[in-house]
Structure formats: structure tokens, C-alpha cells
């Protein structure tokens, strides 16, 4: 598997988990690292998806969970 394929798989895993239900950052990290990747790779992809508007915080409080956006749903549908 190439580095690009690994990143696509990581993005798909993060988006898939958030499409099921909003999750805290810690819970999401545990689920994704258990399935694929390391904390560092998950953190990088998580920040990238926030920056691109694919995921967002569901509220203003510090501990509010993250959820997938419409843009993130479209990206998830388009990923192999």
C-alpha cells in the first residue's frame, strides 16, 4: 500500500466513524488507531479534514464532539 493509499484509508476511516455519530476527539482517535494508523497520522489527517471543512465541532464548548459536514459526506461517498 502506498503512502497516498494509506492517507485515503485514514481519511475514509475518520469520516466513516463520524458519519455514524458525533464523537469526542479522544474517542475518535482511539477507534481510528485501533483500526488503522498511529496517533500522529490520525492527528495530521484530523487537522487536515477540519481545515478543509469536512468535519467540525458540534458546539462551542471545549469538550463538544466533532461531526461530519455535508462536504465531508460528499468526500466520503467519493472515496474508494
N, CA, C and O atoms as a CHARMM CRD file, in Angstrom:
* protein
*
  320
    1    1 UNK  N      0.84300  -1.17100   0.00000 PROA 1      0.00000
    2    1 UNK  CA     0.00000   0.00000   0.00000 PROA 1      0.00000
    3    1 UNK  C      0.89500   1.24300   0.00000 PROA 1      0.00000
    4    1 UNK  O      1.86900   1.31700   0.74900 PROA 1      0.00000
    5    2 UNK  N      0.55600   2.20300  -0.83600 PROA 2      0.00000
    6    2 UNK  CA     1.36500   3.40900  -0.91400 PROA 2      0.00000
    7    2 UNK  C      0.96100   4.39800   0.17400 PROA 2      0.00000
    8    2 UNK  O     -0.08500   4.25500   0.80800 PROA 2      0.00000
    9    3 UNK  N      1.79800   5.38600   0.37400 PROA 3      0.00000
   10    3 UNK  CA     1.52500   6.41700   1.36500 PROA 3      0.00000
   11    3 UNK  C      0.21100   7.13600   1.04100 PROA 3      0.00000
   12    3 UNK  O     -0.56500   7.45100   1.94300 PROA 3      0.00000
   13    4 UNK  N     -0.03400   7.39300  -0.24600 PROA 4      0.00000
   14    4 UNK  CA    -1.26500   8.05500  -0.65800 PROA 4      0.00000
   15    4 UNK  C     -2.47700   7.19200  -0.32100 PROA 4      0.00000
   16    4 UNK  O     -3.48100   7.69600   0.18300 PROA 4      0.00000
   17    5 UNK  N     -2.38700   5.90200  -0.59700 PROA 5      0.00000
   18    5 UNK  CA    -3.48000   4.98000  -0.28500 PROA 5      0.00000
   19    5 UNK  C     -3.73800   4.93100   1.21600 PROA 5      0.00000
   20    5 UNK  O     -4.88900   4.86900   1.64800 PROA 5      0.00000
   21    6 UNK  N     -2.68400   4.95900   2.00200 PROA 6      0.00000
   22    6 UNK  CA    -2.83400   4.94500   3.45600 PROA 6      0.00000
   23    6 UNK  C     -3.55300   6.19800   3.94500 PROA 6      0.00000
   24    6 UNK  O     -4.39000   6.12900   4.84500 PROA 6      0.00000
   25    7 UNK  N     -3.22900   7.32700   3.35600 PROA 7      0.00000
   26    7 UNK  CA    -3.89800   8.57700   3.74400 PROA 7      0.00000
   27    7 UNK  C     -5.36800   8.56400   3.36800 PROA 7      0.00000
   28    7 UNK  O     -6.21000   9.02600   4.13800 PROA 7      0.00000
   29    8 UNK  N     -5.68500   8.03800   2.19100 PROA 8      0.00000
   30    8 UNK  CA    -7.08100   7.92700   1.78000 PROA 8      0.00000
   31    8 UNK  C     -7.85300   7.00900   2.72000 PROA 8      0.00000
   32    8 UNK  O     -8.98800   7.30300   3.09500 PROA 8      0.00000
   33    9 UNK  N     -7.23600   5.90800   3.09400 PROA 9      0.00000
   34    9 UNK  CA    -7.87600   4.96500   4.01500 PROA 9      0.00000
   35    9 UNK  C     -8.09200   5.61300   5.37400 PROA 9      0.00000
   36    9 UNK  O     -9.13700   5.42000   5.99600 PROA 9      0.00000
   37   10 UNK  N     -7.12300   6.36900   5.83300 PROA 10     0.00000
   38   10 UNK  CA    -7.23900   7.06600   7.11000 PROA 10     0.00000
   39   10 UNK  C     -8.35900   8.10500   7.07100 PROA 10     0.00000
   40   10 UNK  O     -9.15700   8.19300   8.00500 PROA 10     0.00000
   41   11 UNK  N     -8.42100   8.88200   6.00700 PROA 11     0.00000
   42   11 UNK  CA    -9.48800   9.88100   5.85800 PROA 11     0.00000
   43   11 UNK  C    -10.85000   9.20000   5.82700 PROA 11     0.00000
   44   11 UNK  O    -11.79300   9.65700   6.47400 PROA 11     0.00000
   45   12 UNK  N    -10.95000   8.11600   5.08100 PROA 12     0.00000
   46   12 UNK  CA   -12.20700   7.38400   4.97900 PROA 12     0.00000
   47   12 UNK  C    -12.63600   6.83100   6.33200 PROA 12     0.00000
   48   12 UNK  O    -13.81900   6.87100   6.67100 PROA 12     0.00000
   49   13 UNK  N    -11.69500   6.32000   7.10200 PROA 13     0.00000
   50   13 UNK  CA   -11.99700   5.76200   8.41700 PROA 13     0.00000
   51   13 UNK  C    -12.50000   6.84500   9.36600 PROA 13     0.00000
   52   13 UNK  O    -13.48400   6.63700  10.07500 PROA 13     0.00000
   53   14 UNK  N    -11.84200   7.98500   9.38600 PROA 14     0.00000
   54   14 UNK  CA   -12.26700   9.10000  10.24900 PROA 14     0.00000
   55   14 UNK  C    -13.66000   9.56700   9.85900 PROA 14     0.00000
   56   14 UNK  O    -14.52400   9.72600  10.72100 PROA 14     0.00000
   57   15 UNK  N    -13.88700   9.78900   8.57100 PROA 15     0.00000
   58   15 UNK  CA   -15.18900  10.26600   8.11000 PROA 15     0.00000
   59   15 UNK  C    -16.28800   9.24100   8.35300 PROA 15     0.00000
   60   15 UNK  O    -17.41000   9.60000   8.71200 PROA 15     0.00000
   61   16 UNK  N    -15.96600   7.96600   8.15700 PROA 16     0.00000
   62   16 UNK  CA   -16.96200   6.90900   8.38000 PROA 16     0.00000
   63   16 UNK  C    -17.38100   6.86300   9.84800 PROA 16     0.00000
   64   16 UNK  O    -18.56700   6.73800  10.15300 PROA 16     0.00000
   65   17 UNK  N    -16.41100   6.96300  10.75300 PROA 17     0.00000
   66   17 UNK  CA   -16.73600   6.94400  12.19300 PROA 17     0.00000
   67   17 UNK  C    -17.61700   8.13300  12.57400 PROA 17     0.00000
   68   17 UNK  O    -18.55800   7.98700  13.35400 PROA 17     0.00000
   69   18 UNK  N    -17.31500   9.29700  12.02900 PROA 18     0.00000
   70   18 UNK  CA   -18.09900  10.48800  12.36000 PROA 18     0.00000
   71   18 UNK  C    -19.46300  10.48900  11.67400 PROA 18     0.00000
   72   18 UNK  O    -20.39000  11.14900  12.14400 PROA 18     0.00000
   73   19 UNK  N    -19.59200   9.76100  10.57300 PROA 19     0.00000
   74   19 UNK  CA   -20.89700   9.69700   9.90400 PROA 19     0.00000
   75   19 UNK  C    -21.87300   8.83600  10.70900 PROA 19     0.00000
   76   19 UNK  O    -23.08900   8.98600  10.58200 PROA 19     0.00000
   77   20 UNK  N    -21.34500   7.95100  11.52200 PROA 20     0.00000
   78   20 UNK  CA   -22.19500   7.10300  12.36300 PROA 20     0.00000
   79   20 UNK  C    -22.77900   7.87900  13.53200 PROA 20     0.00000
   80   20 UNK  O    -23.95400   7.72900  13.86600 PROA 20     0.00000
   81   21 UNK  N    -21.93900   8.72100  14.15700 PROA 21     0.00000
   82   21 UNK  CA   -22.36200   9.52100  15.30800 PROA 21     0.00000
   83   21 UNK  C    -21.27300  10.53000  15.63300 PROA 21     0.00000
   84   21 UNK  O    -20.09500  10.26200  15.39700 PROA 21     0.00000
   85   22 UNK  N    -21.65200  11.70400  16.17900 PROA 22     0.00000
   86   22 UNK  CA   -20.63500  12.66000  16.63600 PROA 22     0.00000
   87   22 UNK  C    -19.79200  12.03300  17.74200 PROA 22     0.00000
   88   22 UNK  O    -20.31400  11.33700  18.61200 PROA 22     0.00000
   89   23 UNK  N    -18.48700  12.28400  17.70000 PROA 23     0.00000
   90   23 UNK  CA   -17.56400  11.68700  18.66500 PROA 23     0.00000
   91   23 UNK  C    -16.60800  12.73200  19.21600 PROA 23     0.00000
   92   23 UNK  O    -16.27900  13.71400  18.54900 PROA 23     0.00000
   93   24 UNK  N    -16.16900  12.50000  20.44800 PROA 24     0.00000
   94   24 UNK  CA   -15.12000  13.35300  21.00500 PROA 24     0.00000
   95   24 UNK  C    -13.81400  13.02200  20.29200 PROA 24     0.00000
   96   24 UNK  O    -13.66900  11.96100  19.68600 PROA 24     0.00000
   97   25 UNK  N    -12.89600  13.92800  20.37600 PROA 25     0.00000
   98   25 UNK  CA   -11.60000  13.73600  19.70900 PROA 25     0.00000
   99   25 UNK  C    -10.88000  12.50100  20.25400 PROA 25     0.00000
  100   25 UNK  O    -10.27800  11.74800  19.48900 PROA 25     0.00000
  101   26 UNK  N    -10.93700  12.29400  21.54800 PROA 26     0.00000
  102   26 UNK  CA   -10.27200  11.15700  22.17200 PROA 26     0.00000
  103   26 UNK  C    -10.89500   9.83500  21.71900 PROA 26     0.00000
  104   26 UNK  O    -10.17900   8.89300  21.38000 PROA 26     0.00000
  105   27 UNK  N    -12.21800   9.76900  21.71400 PROA 27     0.00000
  106   27 UNK  CA   -12.90100   8.54900  21.29500 PROA 27     0.00000
  107   27 UNK  C    -12.61300   8.25000  19.83000 PROA 27     0.00000
  108   27 UNK  O    -12.35600   7.10400  19.46200 PROA 27     0.00000
  109   28 UNK  N    -12.65600   9.27400  19.00500 PROA 28     0.00000
  110   28 UNK  CA   -12.36800   9.09700  17.58600 PROA 28     0.00000
  111   28 UNK  C    -10.94100   8.59500  17.39200 PROA 28     0.00000
  112   28 UNK  O    -10.70700   7.67100  16.61200 PROA 28     0.00000
  113   29 UNK  N     -9.99600   9.19300  18.09100 PROA 29     0.00000
  114   29 UNK  CA    -8.60000   8.78800  17.98000 PROA 29     0.00000
  115   29 UNK  C     -8.41800   7.31800  18.37800 PROA 29     0.00000
  116   29 UNK  O     -7.69900   6.57800  17.70700 PROA 29     0.00000
  117   30 UNK  N     -9.06300   6.90000  19.45900 PROA 30     0.00000
  118   30 UNK  CA    -8.94900   5.50600  19.91400 PROA 30     0.00000
  119   30 UNK  C     -9.52100   4.54700  18.87800 PROA 30     0.00000
  120   30 UNK  O     -8.92100   3.51000  18.59500 PROA 30     0.00000
  121   31 UNK  N    -10.66700   4.88200  18.31600 PROA 31     0.00000
  122   31 UNK  CA   -11.28900   3.99800  17.32600 PROA 31     0.00000
  123   31 UNK  C    -10.45600   3.89100  16.05400 PROA 31     0.00000
  124   31 UNK  O    -10.29200   2.80600  15.49700 PROA 31     0.00000
  125   32 UNK  N     -9.93700   5.01800  15.60500 PROA 32     0.00000
  126   32 UNK  CA    -9.18700   5.01700  14.34900 PROA 32     0.00000
  127   32 UNK  C     -7.83700   4.33500  14.52300 PROA 32     0.00000
  128   32 UNK  O     -7.42900   3.55400  13.66300 PROA 32     0.00000
  129   33 UNK  N     -7.13600   4.61500  15.62100 PROA 33     0.00000
  130   33 UNK  CA    -5.82300   3.99300  15.81500 PROA 33     0.00000
  131   33 UNK  C     -5.95500   2.48900  16.05700 PROA 33     0.00000
  132   33 UNK  O     -5.03600   1.73100  15.74800 PROA 33     0.00000
  133   34 UNK  N     -7.07300   2.05900  16.59800 PROA 34     0.00000
  134   34 UNK  CA    -7.29400   0.63100  16.78700 PROA 34     0.00000
  135   34 UNK  C     -7.45900  -0.05000  15.42900 PROA 34     0.00000
  136   34 UNK  O     -7.01800  -1.18200  15.23300 PROA 34     0.00000
  137   35 UNK  N     -8.09300   0.64700  14.50300 PROA 35     0.00000
  138   35 UNK  CA    -8.35200   0.07400  13.18300 PROA 35     0.00000
  139   35 UNK  C     -7.17400   0.25200  12.22600 PROA 35     0.00000
  140   35 UNK  O     -6.80100  -0.67600  11.50900 PROA 35     0.00000
  141   36 UNK  N     -6.59200   1.45800  12.22300 PROA 36     0.00000
  142   36 UNK  CA    -5.50700   1.74600  11.27100 PROA 36     0.00000
  143   36 UNK  C     -4.75300   2.98200  11.74000 PROA 36     0.00000
  144   36 UNK  O     -5.33900   3.88800  12.33300 PROA 36     0.00000
  145   37 UNK  N     -3.47300   3.01500  11.47700 PROA 37     0.00000
  146   37 UNK  CA    -2.68200   4.21300  11.72800 PROA 37     0.00000
  147   37 UNK  C     -2.16400   4.36100  13.13600 PROA 37     0.00000
  148   37 UNK  O     -2.36900   3.50600  13.99800 PROA 37     0.00000
  149   38 UNK  N     -1.48700   5.47300  13.34200 PROA 38     0.00000
  150   38 UNK  CA    -0.92700   5.82300  14.63900 PROA 38     0.00000
  151   38 UNK  C     -1.55100   7.14000  15.08700 PROA 38     0.00000
  152   38 UNK  O     -2.24800   7.79700  14.31400 PROA 38     0.00000
  153   39 UNK  N     -1.30300   7.51600  16.31500 PROA 39     0.00000
  154   39 UNK  CA    -1.85400   8.77000  16.81200 PROA 39     0.00000
  155   39 UNK  C     -1.37100   9.94600  15.95900 PROA 39     0.00000
  156   39 UNK  O     -2.15400  10.83800  15.63100 PROA 39     0.00000
  157   40 UNK  N     -0.10000   9.94900  15.60500 PROA 40     0.00000
  158   40 UNK  CA     0.46100  11.06200  14.83000 PROA 40     0.00000
  159   40 UNK  C     -0.19200  11.17100  13.45200 PROA 40     0.00000
  160   40 UNK  O     -0.52000  12.27300  13.01100 PROA 40     0.00000
  161   41 UNK  N     -0.38100  10.05200  12.77600 PROA 41     0.00000
  162   41 UNK  CA    -1.00000  10.10900  11.44900 PROA 41     0.00000
  163   41 UNK  C     -2.47500  10.49600  11.55000 PROA 41     0.00000
  164   41 UNK  O     -2.98800  11.22300  10.69900 PROA 41     0.00000
  165   42 UNK  N     -3.15200  10.01500  12.58300 PROA 42     0.00000
  166   42 UNK  CA    -4.56000  10.38400  12.78300 PROA 42     0.00000
  167   42 UNK  C     -4.69200  11.87300  13.07400 PROA 42     0.00000
  168   42 UNK  O     -5.58900  12.53700  12.55400 PROA 42     0.00000
  169   43 UNK  N     -3.80800  12.38800  13.89500 PROA 43     0.00000
  170   43 UNK  CA    -3.84000  13.80800  14.26100 PROA 43     0.00000
  171   43 UNK  C     -3.64800  14.68400  13.03200 PROA 43     0.00000
  172   43 UNK  O     -4.35200  15.67900  12.86100 PROA 43     0.00000
  173   44 UNK  N     -2.69900  14.32100  12.17900 PROA 44     0.00000
  174   44 UNK  CA    -2.45800  15.09500  10.96400 PROA 44     0.00000
  175   44 UNK  C     -3.65300  15.09800  10.03600 PROA 44     0.00000
  176   44 UNK  O     -4.02400  16.15000   9.51500 PROA 44     0.00000
  177   45 UNK  N     -4.26600  13.94400   9.81700 PROA 45     0.00000
  178   45 UNK  CA    -5.42800  13.85100   8.93900 PROA 45     0.00000
  179   45 UNK  C     -6.62700  14.55100   9.55600 PROA 45     0.00000
  180   45 UNK  O     -7.39900  15.19800   8.84800 PROA 45     0.00000
  181   46 UNK  N     -6.79400  14.42700  10.87500 PROA 46     0.00000
  182   46 UNK  CA    -7.88500  15.09300  11.59000 PROA 46     0.00000
  183   46 UNK  C     -7.80900  16.60400  11.38100 PROA 46     0.00000
  184   46 UNK  O     -8.81200  17.23800  11.05200 PROA 46     0.00000
  185   47 UNK  N     -6.63300  17.17600  11.56800 PROA 47     0.00000
  186   47 UNK  CA    -6.43700  18.61800  11.38100 PROA 47     0.00000
  187   47 UNK  C     -6.67700  19.02900   9.93100 PROA 47     0.00000
  188   47 UNK  O     -7.25200  20.08700   9.67200 PROA 47     0.00000
  189   48 UNK  N     -6.24400  18.20400   8.99400 PROA 48     0.00000
  190   48 UNK  CA    -6.45300  18.48000   7.57100 PROA 48     0.00000
  191   48 UNK  C     -7.95100  18.50000   7.24900 PROA 48     0.00000
  192   48 UNK  O     -8.41600  19.38600   6.53200 PROA 48     0.00000
  193   49 UNK  N     -8.70000  17.54100   7.76600 PROA 49     0.00000
  194   49 UNK  CA   -10.13500  17.47300   7.49100 PROA 49     0.00000
  195   49 UNK  C    -10.88000  18.65100   8.11800 PROA 49     0.00000
  196   49 UNK  O    -11.85700  19.13400   7.54500 PROA 49     0.00000
  197   50 UNK  N    -10.43800  19.11600   9.27500 PROA 50     0.00000
  198   50 UNK  CA   -11.03500  20.32100   9.87300 PROA 50     0.00000
  199   50 UNK  C    -10.74700  21.53100   8.99200 PROA 50     0.00000
  200   50 UNK  O    -11.64500  22.31800   8.69400 PROA 50     0.00000
  201   51 UNK  N     -9.50200  21.67400   8.58200 PROA 51     0.00000
  202   51 UNK  CA    -9.07900  22.80800   7.76100 PROA 51     0.00000
  203   51 UNK  C     -9.85600  22.86300   6.44600 PROA 51     0.00000
  204   51 UNK  O    -10.18800  23.94800   5.96800 PROA 51     0.00000
  205   52 UNK  N    -10.14900  21.70300   5.86100 PROA 52     0.00000
  206   52 UNK  CA   -10.86200  21.64300   4.58600 PROA 52     0.00000
  207   52 UNK  C    -12.37900  21.70300   4.75200 PROA 52     0.00000
  208   52 UNK  O    -13.10800  21.69900   3.76000 PROA 52     0.00000
  209   53 UNK  N    -12.86300  21.75800   5.99500 PROA 53     0.00000
  210   53 UNK  CA   -14.29800  21.88400   6.24000 PROA 53     0.00000
  211   53 UNK  C    -15.07400  20.58500   6.13500 PROA 53     0.00000
  212   53 UNK  O    -16.29200  20.60800   5.95700 PROA 53     0.00000
  213   54 UNK  N    -14.39900  19.46400   6.24200 PROA 54     0.00000
  214   54 UNK  CA   -15.06500  18.15700   6.15200 PROA 54     0.00000
  215   54 UNK  C    -15.62100  17.69600   7.49900 PROA 54     0.00000
  216   54 UNK  O    -16.57800  16.92300   7.55400 PROA 54     0.00000
  217   55 UNK  N    -15.01600  18.17600   8.57400 PROA 55     0.00000
  218   55 UNK  CA   -15.52400  17.90100   9.91400 PROA 55     0.00000
  219   55 UNK  C    -15.48700  19.19600  10.71300 PROA 55     0.00000
  220   55 UNK  O    -14.72200  20.11300  10.41000 PROA 55     0.00000
  221   56 UNK  N    -16.32900  19.25100  11.73900 PROA 56     0.00000
  222   56 UNK  CA   -16.37400  20.44000  12.58400 PROA 56     0.00000
  223   56 UNK  C    -16.86200  20.06100  13.96800 PROA 56     0.00000
  224   56 UNK  O    -17.42100  18.98400  14.17500 PROA 56     0.00000
  225   57 UNK  N    -16.64300  20.95500  14.90200 PROA 57     0.00000
  226   57 UNK  CA   -17.11700  20.76800  16.26200 PROA 57     0.00000
  227   57 UNK  C    -18.62600  21.01000  16.27000 PROA 57     0.00000
  228   57 UNK  O    -19.11700  21.90300  15.58000 PROA 57     0.00000
  229   58 UNK  N    -19.35400  20.22100  17.04300 PROA 58     0.00000
  230   58 UNK  CA   -20.80700  20.35400  17.04100 PROA 58     0.00000
  231   58 UNK  C    -21.29600  21.48800  17.94200 PROA 58     0.00000
  232   58 UNK  O    -22.48400  21.81000  17.93300 PROA 58     0.00000
  233   59 UNK  N    -20.40400  22.09300  18.71200 PROA 59     0.00000
  234   59 UNK  CA   -20.76900  23.19700  19.59000 PROA 59     0.00000
  235   59 UNK  C    -19.57000  24.06900  19.90600 PROA 59     0.00000
  236   59 UNK  O    -18.50200  23.90800  19.31600 PROA 59     0.00000
  237   60 UNK  N    -19.74900  24.98900  20.83600 PROA 60     0.00000
  238   60 UNK  CA   -18.69500  25.93700  21.17900 PROA 60     0.00000
  239   60 UNK  C    -17.83800  25.48300  22.36700 PROA 60     0.00000
  240   60 UNK  O    -16.71600  25.96000  22.53800 PROA 60     0.00000
  241   61 UNK  N    -18.35900  24.57200  23.18100 PROA 61     0.00000
  242   61 UNK  CA   -17.63500  24.15300  24.37800 PROA 61     0.00000
  243   61 UNK  C    -16.40300  23.33300  24.02700 PROA 61     0.00000
  244   61 UNK  O    -16.32100  22.71700  22.96400 PROA 61     0.00000
  245   62 UNK  N    -15.45500  23.34300  24.94300 PROA 62     0.00000
  246   62 UNK  CA   -14.17600  22.65700  24.71900 PROA 62     0.00000
  247   62 UNK  C    -14.34900  21.16200  24.48100 PROA 62     0.00000
  248   62 UNK  O    -13.65600  20.59600  23.63600 PROA 62     0.00000
  249   63 UNK  N    -15.25300  20.50900  25.20300 PROA 63     0.00000
  250   63 UNK  CA   -15.41200  19.05800  25.13500 PROA 63     0.00000
  251   63 UNK  C    -16.53600  18.60600  24.18900 PROA 63     0.00000
  252   63 UNK  O    -16.88800  17.42600  24.18200 PROA 63     0.00000
  253   64 UNK  N    -17.09200  19.50500  23.40800 PROA 64     0.00000
  254   64 UNK  CA   -18.14800  19.13000  22.47200 PROA 64     0.00000
  255   64 UNK  C    -17.60400  18.16800  21.42100 PROA 64     0.00000
  256   64 UNK  O    -16.44900  18.28600  21.01000 PROA 64     0.00000
  257   65 UNK  N    -18.42400  17.22300  20.98600 PROA 65     0.00000
  258   65 UNK  CA   -17.95900  16.24400  19.98900 PROA 65     0.00000
  259   65 UNK  C    -17.82300  16.85800  18.59600 PROA 65     0.00000
  260   65 UNK  O    -18.33900  17.94100  18.31900 PROA 65     0.00000
  261   66 UNK  N    -17.12400  16.14600  17.74100 PROA 66     0.00000
  262   66 UNK  CA   -16.95700  16.54300  16.34700 PROA 66     0.00000
  263   66 UNK  C    -17.95200  15.76700  15.50000 PROA 66     0.00000
  264   66 UNK  O    -18.33000  14.64400  15.83200 PROA 66     0.00000
  265   67 UNK  N    -18.37000  16.38500  14.39800 PROA 67     0.00000
  266   67 UNK  CA   -19.30600  15.73400  13.49200 PROA 67     0.00000
  267   67 UNK  C    -18.86600  15.97300  12.04500 PROA 67     0.00000
  268   67 UNK  O    -18.05200  16.85300  11.76200 PROA 67     0.00000
  269   68 UNK  N    -19.41600  15.18200  11.15600 PROA 68     0.00000
  270   68 UNK  CA   -19.09900  15.30100   9.73800 PROA 68     0.00000
  271   68 UNK  C    -19.99200  16.39300   9.13000 PROA 68     0.00000
  272   68 UNK  O    -21.14300  16.55500   9.53700 PROA 68     0.00000
  273   69 UNK  N    -19.46900  17.12200   8.17900 PROA 69     0.00000
  274   69 UNK  CA   -20.23600  18.15000   7.48300 PROA 69     0.00000
  275   69 UNK  C    -20.75400  17.58500   6.16400 PROA 69     0.00000
  276   69 UNK  O    -20.41400  16.46500   5.78300 PROA 69     0.00000
  277   70 UNK  N    -21.56900  18.36000   5.47700 PROA 70     0.00000
  278   70 UNK  CA   -22.06300  17.93100   4.16700 PROA 70     0.00000
  279   70 UNK  C    -20.90700  17.73400   3.19400 PROA 70     0.00000
  280   70 UNK  O    -20.90800  16.79400   2.39900 PROA 70     0.00000
  281   71 UNK  N    -19.93800  18.61000   3.25900 PROA 71     0.00000
  282   71 UNK  CA   -18.74100  18.46400   2.41500 PROA 71     0.00000
  283   71 UNK  C    -18.01600  17.16200   2.72800 PROA 71     0.00000
  284   71 UNK  O    -17.53000  16.48800   1.82000 PROA 71     0.00000
  285   72 UNK  N    -17.94000  16.80800   3.99800 PROA 72     0.00000
  286   72 UNK  CA   -17.31200  15.56200   4.41000 PROA 72     0.00000
  287   72 UNK  C    -18.09000  14.34800   3.92900 PROA 72     0.00000
  288   72 UNK  O    -17.49300  13.34200   3.54800 PROA 72     0.00000
  289   73 UNK  N    -19.43000  14.43300   3.94200 PROA 73     0.00000
  290   73 UNK  CA   -20.25400  13.32100   3.44100 PROA 73     0.00000
  291   73 UNK  C    -20.02100  13.09700   1.95200 PROA 73     0.00000
  292   73 UNK  O    -19.94000  11.95800   1.49200 PROA 73     0.00000
  293   74 UNK  N    -19.91300  14.18800   1.20500 PROA 74     0.00000
  294   74 UNK  CA   -19.65500  14.06500  -0.23400 PROA 74     0.00000
  295   74 UNK  C    -18.27900  13.46200  -0.48100 PROA 74     0.00000
  296   74 UNK  O    -18.11300  12.63400  -1.37600 PROA 74     0.00000
  297   75 UNK  N    -17.29600  13.87500   0.30900 PROA 75     0.00000
  298   75 UNK  CA   -15.95100  13.30600   0.15700 PROA 75     0.00000
  299   75 UNK  C    -15.96700  11.81400   0.49400 PROA 75     0.00000
  300   75 UNK  O    -15.34600  11.01200  -0.20400 PROA 75     0.00000
  301   76 UNK  N    -16.67200  11.44300   1.55700 PROA 76     0.00000
  302   76 UNK  CA   -16.76000  10.03700   1.95000 PROA 76     0.00000
  303   76 UNK  C    -17.39100   9.18800   0.84700 PROA 76     0.00000
  304   76 UNK  O    -16.93900   8.07500   0.57900 PROA 76     0.00000
  305   77 UNK  N    -18.43000   9.71100   0.21300 PROA 77     0.00000
  306   77 UNK  CA   -19.06400   8.99400  -0.89600 PROA 77     0.00000
  307   77 UNK  C    -18.11200   8.80700  -2.07200 PROA 77     0.00000
  308   77 UNK  O    -18.17900   7.79900  -2.77500 PROA 77     0.00000
  309   78 UNK  N    -17.23300   9.77300  -2.28300 PROA 78     0.00000
  310   78 UNK  CA   -16.31900   9.72000  -3.42900 PROA 78     0.00000
  311   78 UNK  C    -15.04700   8.92000  -3.19400 PROA 78     0.00000
  312   78 UNK  O    -14.32800   8.61100  -4.14400 PROA 78     0.00000
  313   79 UNK  N    -14.75900   8.58100  -1.94100 PROA 79     0.00000
  314   79 UNK  CA   -13.54000   7.82300  -1.65500 PROA 79     0.00000
  315   79 UNK  C    -13.72400   6.35200  -2.02100 PROA 79     0.00000
  316   79 UNK  O    -14.80100   5.79200  -1.81900 PROA 79     0.00000
  317   80 UNK  N    -12.68200   5.72800  -2.55500 PROA 80     0.00000
  318   80 UNK  CA   -12.79000   4.30800  -2.94600 PROA 80     0.00000
  319   80 UNK  C    -12.90100   3.38300  -1.74300 PROA 80     0.00000
  320   80 UNK  O    -12.99900   2.16700  -1.90700 PROA 80     0.00000
